[in-house]
Amino acid sequence: MIGYAFCGSFCTLKKSFAVFREMAECGEELLPIVSENVWSTDTRFQTAKDFCESLTAVSGREAVHTIVDAEPLGPRVCLDMLIISPCTGNTLAKIASGITDTAVTMAAKAHLRADRTLVIALASNDALSANLKNIATLLERKNVFFVPMFQDDPVGKPHSLVADFSRLIDTCAFAKNKKQIQKIFI
């Protein structure tokens, strides 16, 4: 089973959800995990309830959305892989620093402590500034792999990076073999 976590980069949830659906249609068994913000925040893009219901409809499972429910995702519920897509800069910083104060960061901690594969599809407005050190920290960490990313608006948001969600499935295939897909920055 693959854990598939969604964080609150609300403008990229639709792209990530398309990959989630594609993976399910290809027969992958998926466990949706959502941050507390995704679970409870209505945005101009969609309501939290509609998004979470669509995750359940595609996967057949209700999304894990609390720290308590995410904690067993390492010691008792062994996921083959954990994907965080989109992963916000906030979540990236917490994972790099070992902070576990959300369902997604707890899932990552529990999963990594069992030496299992974590794939990150970043979407961060400060990736090339405050969060650059966290990308570097996690690139050096065993079992952590990044989906290739690019500057989505180099002029308007010069520090922003967003994953190329169309490369997520390929990244997972490489990560299964403990390899980082190249190139990381496109």
Disulfide bonds with the S-S distance in Angstrom:
none
